[in-house]
Amino acid sequence: MFPRKASDHAKSGGSVLPKEFYTRPDLTQPESDFLGSIATNMCMEVIIYAQENGGSVKWKHKNSSRDGVQIFQGEEFGGNEDLTYVCGVNTIRGALADVADLFHLTNDDKLASYARVFEPDLIDMFTIHDIVKPSLENPLHYIGVRWSAVESSSPLVKNRDFCYLECQDEFVDTRTNKQGWVRCIHSINIPSCPSLEKTLGFVRGSYYRSGFVVLETDKPGILEITHVLQVNFKGSVPAWWRQQTLRR
């Protein structure tokens, strides 16, 4: 859980999160096991959907950003027209453990660093439940339930928030036998993460099979990082806003 003060919520109009976020019952063991099983399955799906011809989503190259990120737009046969599919691919210098550490959000400083790199529109993020924490045996493995809110790029569209199951883990790419690391997020409905539309005006969106897949390459010290997003922003939002928001 990240400590919060009222002043930390300037972007959300000076409001604090409701007390339900701070006074919540622990998950039962069956609940933890059930969510852990979903998280593990979703990680596998994100790994598959991050591949060019993986899963039911077909990716089409759209453009390249100034910093070298290759942008793809996805289409899913028989998919929901309210879903927006965007994928970004780039190479970075580093090690898998270094990337995983960026997502090990144990304090506000690390959260701020994460937001600067990956989510500049992030209003706030909050850990609802830690289900599996990194250990000496599995230092890159994590499962938890998190809430986050993002600022809209248009004054005509309300800010969005999300409640999602998050899983981080190592894997081996069976195609290349290279080591990899995945961070998956997938929206869930859970009583301990209630809607904030009436209190803070956030419209609750949904992530599906989204996240980061990081793979070693043939070049030592060079990693390929793929960011997959499949999002339903809910509410009435124009298609151009959805695409613009996910590409930022």
Secondary structure, DSSP 8 states (H G I E B T S, - for coil): -----GGGGGGGTT----GGGTS-----HHHHHHHHHHHHHHHHHHHHHTSTT-SSEEEEEEEE-TTS-EEEEEEETT--TT-EEEEEEEEEES-HHHHHHHT---SHHHHHHHHHHH-TTEEEEEEEEEEE---SS-TT-EEEEEEEEE--SSTTS--EEEEEEEEEEEEEETTTTEEEEEEEEEE---TTS---HHHH--EE-EE-SEEEEEEE-SSTTEEEEEEEEEEE--SS--HHHHHHHHH-
